[in-house]
Amino acid sequence: MKSNCQLSIVNYQLKKMKAVFIVFNQANTERVEYMLERLEIRGYTMWEQVFGQGTNDGEPRRGTHTWPELNSSLLTIIPDEKVDELLSKCKKLDNRNLEMGVRAFVWNVEKMM
């Protein structure tokens, strides 16, 4: 007989899951949280005060006098079938104000517990 922990691992493996990492200007925090809520994505981990700079353009986000803005980021693990809709919503949010920048990255999740 399998323990509860083993059953949980088996249940997660039945679905193809993806890790989605989203980086966004802190000014968009409420919009990102609302987006997740509307898509019924409940589980995530968020990091506030993330430093960085875009690959091609965009100002640095350092939280300093010279570069005062900051990013936040979050990681969510979702079923494969929700990824395209989440990315579409992220793109829509990014298009609202290109200077603020929203980026999303997707990885396969091999195993979970």
C-alpha positions, 0 to 999 in steps of 0.5 A: 500500500502506498503512503499519502506522500507517494500518492501525491507524487503519482497524482501530480505526474498524471498531468503535464505540469509547467513552471512559469516564471513571471518578472514584472514592474512592482507597479503591476503587482495587483494586476498580476495577482488579479490575473492569476485569480481570474485564471484560477491559478491559486498556488505561486511564490512571489519575490518582491524587490527583484533587481534586473534589466531587460535584454534589449531595452528598458531601464535598469531596476535597482531600487537606487537613487539613479534607478529607483524602480524595482521588479517583482517576480513569481513562480507558479506550477500549472497544468500545461493546458493553462500556459497559453492563456497565462502567457496571453494575459501576460502579453496583454499586460505588457502591451498596456505599458511597454516601458514597465515590462512583463516577461514570462518564461516556461519550463517543463516540470519533471517531478513534484512532491 
